Amino acid sequence: MTTTAVLGTGAIGTAAGSALLRAGYDVVAWNRTPDRAHALVSAGARRAVSAAEAVDVSALVLVAVTDQAALGDVLEALDDLTGTVVVGLCTGTPSQVAMNDRRVRERGGILLGAGVRSSPDAYASGAGSLLVSGPRPSYDEHRAALDLLGDVRWVGEQPQAAATLDLVLFGLWYDAQLGLLRAVGALAAAGVDPAGLVPDLAAQLDHVRADVAPAIDQLRTRSFPRGPADLREHLVLLSSLRGERLLPLGDGGLGPVVERLQELVDAGRGGEGLTALLDA
């Protein structure tokens, strides 16, 4: 089996290394503070005295550090990654991942970006969720090792694609959750007990869930049917909603949305549906 280096033996690195060891992989471990590699070494990993030593004997390198900035520091200390596939098991922005991709390519290696979406215990037991992106042949080459961590999904050719999806999913949750909090706050401020309206609030969120596939299909085909309301009606409603959201959580960014709606209506597209907001 492929020798795999684990650089960074905190919670995630130890979990990933443990899963590989149980499957019979040869694992070489390194940590900036050597004592912190003890658990993985005790489980059967070989200890490397430097990151470079671990990389030199490994075709696959898992870097499990706090963030993309720390990953950059590790990469800057390495001179040669020729023939090596590096997986960054840490969070960060797409631009940070792109910068580390350049660092890896300058040293002759290939970077697979990742979106870490589970706890260390989940990865240790093979029940984690991991988003991976980068050159598909490199992902396929090491898929057997990565699959030991759990549900691993390749999401695109660009190394920063996984970070983009990771942030988008978090953003979607925050948009929905903050929208719910605004609604509950507005009801309470108006003297309405939100507890009696749980089914109504949940139904509104269900409408959003039901629209996921249709919205994606509309963007793909560039066809934007009216739906429950057209852009002219949305403009009236959202303008009113924007004016009423005088709450600590703000208006949810409705200003640019209303401006874009007005642009589309002025351009003669008022009969289209809301997904047209994203049509260039």
N, C-alpha and C positions, 0 to 999 in steps of 0.2 A: 504493500500500500504506500501511497505518497507520504513522504515525510512532511509534516506540517509544523510550522513555527507558530507559536502563540506569543506575541509581543504585548505585554501588559497582562498581568495575572491578578487583576482585581476580580470582582464578582462575575462579570461577563466573560472575561478571558478564562478564568478557572472553570466556569460552567462549560464553555465551548471545548476546552481542552479535555475535560473529564468525559464528555460525550464521545470525543474522538478516541480516547484511550480505551474506553469500554468496547469500542468497535474494532480494536486491534491496530489502530493507527500508531505510527511512530511519531511522538510529539516532542518537540524541543521548545522549552519555555525560557522566556527572559522577562525580567522586570527591572525597572530602573532601581528599585529598592529590592535587593536580592532575597531578603527574608520572606517577602510576600509571594514568592514563587514556591514556597515550601509545600503548600497543600497539593499543588499539581505535581511537583516532583515526587512527593510521597505516594501519589497515585500511580506513578510509573513514567512520568515525563523525564526527559533528559534536561539538565540545566545547562543553559548557555551563559557564558560570562559577559557576552555583549550581544546587542541586537544583530550586529553584522555576522557574528558566528552562527546565530540561529538561522539567519536568512541564507547564508552560504550553503547550508545542507538541505534546504527546503524548497520544494516547488510551489507550495501554497503557504502564504503567510497571513495569519489572522492578527490584525492589530486591534486590540481592545483597550482603548484609552478613553479618557473622559470626554473628549470632543475632537472636532476636526483640527483645531489649532494644535492640540497635543499630538495628533497624528502627523501633522506637518513637522513638528519638532523631531519626531522619530525618523521620518523620511529624510530630513536634512542631515541626519547623522549617518546615513547610509550612502555608500558610494556606488554600489553596483546591484541592480535588481534584474539583470539580464535573465530572461526565461522564467521569471517569478511572477506569480499572480498574487496580488495583495488585496485582501478584503478588509475594508475599514469598518469595524464593528463599533461605530460610534455615531452620534447624531451631529447634525450641522446643517448649514444652509447649502443650497445647490452651488452657489458661487465658491464656497469653501471647498466643496468636493471637487469642483473643476480645477481649483488651484492645486489640490493634492494630486489630481490626475496628471497635471503637467509635471509635477515633481517625480511621480512614478515613471512616466514615459521618458523623461530626461535621463533616467537611470536604467532604461531598457526594460522596464517591467510593464505590467498591465494592472490597472486598478479596477476592482469591482466595488462600487459603492453599495451601502447597505442602509436600510431603515430598521433600527432595532425596536421591536414593538412588543416585547415580552420581558418578563422578569428573568433574572439569572437562573432561578430554580426551574423555570419552564424549559430553558435551553439545555440545562444539565440533564433533564429527563427526556429530552427529545420531543417536547410538546410546545416549543416556542413558535413564534411567528416572525419571519424575517423577509424583508423586501430586498432584492438584489438587482443591481443593474450594471451594465458594462458590456463589453464584447461577448456575444452569445457563445462563441466557441470556447472561451475561457471559462465561462459559467458551466457549460456542459462538461468540460474536462474535469471539473472539481465538484460536480453536482452531488456525487455520492457522499462526499465528506460534508458538504453543507446541509444536505438533507438529514443528517444525523441530529441537527439542531431542532427539527420540527417541520412546520409548514413553511417552506422556502419558495418564494415566487420571484421569478425573473420578470422585470417590468419594462425593460428598454435597453437600447444599445449604449446610451450615454451614461457614464458613471454617476452623474448627478440626478438621474431620473428617479432613483429610489428615494433620495432626499426630498425631491419635489413632491412625490406621492405621499411621503410620510408627513410633510408639512400640510399638504392639501387635506389629508384626512383629519389631522388635528384641527385645521382651520374650519372644516365642515362641522365638526362637533362643536367647536366654540361658537360658530355662527348660529347653530340651532339652539344651543344651550342658552346663549345670551339673549336670543330672540324670545325664548320661553321666559327668562327672568324679566325681560322688559314687559311682556304681556302680563305676568303675574303682578309686577309692581304697579302697572297702570290700573289694573283691576282693583288692587288694594287701595290705591290712592283715590279711586272713584267710589270707595265704600262698597265694592262688590267682593263677596267672599269667593276667592279662587277655588276653594275646596269643592264647591258645588259644580264647578265647570271643568273638572278633570277630563271627562269624555270629550268635551268640545275642543279643549286644547290638544289632546292627544290626536284627535281626528285631523286637525290642521297639520300636525307633523307627519301624519300618515300620508296626506296629500303630497307632501314633498318627497317622501320615500317612493311613492308610486310614480313620480315623474322622472326618476333618475334615468331609466332606459329610454323613454320618449325624448327627453331633452338631448341625450347623447346622439340619438338617431337624427334629430332635427339639425343638430350642428354638423353631422356628417353629410347630410343631404342638402344642407342650406335651404331647408323648407321649414317655414315657421307659421304653422296654422294658429288660428286665433286662440283656441283653448277656451277656458272659462271667461276670459276677457281679452280685449285687444289692447294694443299699446296706448290708445287714446284713453281708454278706461283705467288702465294701470296708472297712467300719468296723473289723472285726477285723484285716484285713491292714494297713491304714494306721496303726492304733494300734500294732501291732507294729513296723512300719517306723519310725515316729516315735521309738520307744524305742531303736532300734538305730543311729540316725544320729548318733552322737557323734563327728562329724568336723569339721575346721576349716571346712568349707563350710556347716555347719548342717543343719537338717532340711528345707530347701526350703519352709518356711512351712506345714508339715503341721498345725500346731496349730489354726488356724482351720478347716481342711478337716475335721479330725476332729470338731471342735465342731459344724460344720454337718451332718455326717453323723449325729451323734447326735440333733440336732434333728429331722431328717427321719425317722429310725427311730422316735423317740418319738412322732412325729405319725402313725404308722401307714403310712409310705411306704417301709418297708424292702424291699419287693419290686421297687422301681423301679431304673433304671440310673443310672450315675454322672453323666450329664448333668443329672439332677434337681438337682444342687448349685446350678445357676444359676436354678432356678425360684423366683420370688419368692413 
